[in-house]
Each structure stands twice: as structure tokens, then as C-alpha cells.
Amino acid sequence: MDDCIFCKIASHVIESDYVYEDDRVCAFRDLSPLAPTHVLVIPKHHYETMVDGVASEDLVAMTHAVEEVVKSEGIAETGFRVVTNGGADAGQAVHHLHWHVLGGRRLTDDFA
Ligand code: AMP
């Protein structure tokens, strides 16, 4: 996807503040953090949302990345939240599947 910002981050065409990477996924800090830890976990393959035929290998890799991130950020024990927005009603702004990983403070009942 030539015009997808997260594809460019995944392929290092645009560099970001990466906190985890393997052959299937990468995780990097959100530009506008809503919590002390606000990391985005994305598959390197372009999917628009969770209902875009995501390969099970990519789901496993994303789950593993969440585990690595919350451990390295020191929030595995204190608590964390994983959120994904799919489509207009959810306010999805970037149309490349991403999981927000939030933590480091008491999270409210809203999105963050
Ligand atoms: P969503 O509304 O779920 O699509 O969220 C998109 C998220 O991507 C927002 O939290 C943005 O702050 C974040 N974001 C957009 N562009 C970048 C970027 N270049 N690097 C890091 N985070 C970004």
C-alpha cells in the first residue's frame, strides 16, 4: 500500500520510535500518547481492520508483541489495555490494522 503511513513505518521507509519488531509485526510509540505507555502494534502485512482476513500467524505475532511490550514497559503487572478501532463509527483514523497498547496510569472507562 504505497500511500499507507503504517506500511511505511513497518518497512522503515519512515522511521519511528520502535519498541519491538520481528518478521511479522512491529510496535512503536503513538505520536499523540494518551497514557505514559501508548504503543501501537501492527502487522507488517496490510490489513485494514480485524475483519480483513487476518492470518492466524499475524494474530499470534501481534499477541506475542503485546506480551513483549507490556513486559518491557513494566506494565504487565500494574495493568494495561489493548484497543483496536475498526471503521468509521469507531473513529479509525489510520486504515492499517493496529492495536493500541495503553498503560502506566489508571485507565478510565472511555477509550483510554
Ligand atoms: P485510530 O484512531 O485507532 O486509527 O488511531 C490512529 C493512531 O495512530 C492515533 O492514536 C495517532 O496518534 C497515531 N498515529 C498516526 N500517525 C502516526 C505516526 N506516524 N506515528 C505514530 N503514531 C501515529
Boltz pocket constraint, residues with backbone or C-beta under 6 A from the ligand:
constraints:
  - pocket:
      binder: B
      contacts: [[A, 5], [A, 16], [A, 28], [A, 29], [A, 30], [A, 31], [A, 32], [A, 33], [A, 40], [A, 84], [A, 85], [A, 90], [A, 91], [A, 92], [A, 93], [A, 94], [A, 95], [A, 98]]
      max_distance: 6.0
